Amino acid sequence: MVSARSLCFGYPGRALARDASHEWTAGLHLLQGDEGTGKTSWLKVLAGQLALQSGELRFAAGPLPAHEIFWQDPRAELDAVLRECRMDDWVAGQAARYPRWSQPAWEAHAGALNLLGHGHKPLRGLSAGSLRKLWLAAGWASGAALTLIDEPLAALDLPAVRHVQQALAGFAWRHQAPRVAAGEPPRCIIVAHWDRMQGLAWDGITELTSA
């Protein structure tokens, strides 16, 4: 679904990718690497938020519109508007943005992650763990063809960790294939994490090393 051809990117004085190529099919994929190996930067490149120095990204269905990409940087500071936005209003905005948004999926994931009681709160009133849960549940419910997830287990309690692992497992190709055969569009879920998250069967693993 996504092809990277001879990519070069990074920051002044620090290259993170030099002539890197890779392909991601539909299914569940891992970008694995230690801190500083460029995992988040790869996600930003795939999301179109970090400029390439050279190379090309290609998508099987042609250029992906914004509503086919879900990415929320969990480390980014909320801007002034988002800080005051109620959680329920933010979710409603996501539902309007993504044509294949699934309200049942949102309610199931938000319930399992103990988010539903926080809908009245502004985003500034949510803990780091609750914000990460919010980004995860929204990403899964979005229906976006390309869904990018950064360090999904950070700042989460044990029940949430278990749900995240179960939810991610459902996006592996062996679980997607019957739904795709029934007419549901395929999805490519790319997760950045430092290890392989015990119990998950990945459709592909890309190991990143320090430059």
ABEGO torsion letter per residue (X at the ends): XBBBBGBBBEBBGBBABBGBBBBBBBEBBBBBEBBGAGAAAAAAAAAGABBBABEBBBBAAEBBBAAABBBBBAABBBBAAAAABBAAAAAAAAAAABAABBAAAAAAAAAAAGAAAAAABBAAABBAAAAAAAAAAAAAAAGBABBBBBGAABGBBAAAAAAAAAAAAAABAAAAAAAAAAGBBBBBBBBBBABAGBGBBBABBBBBBBX
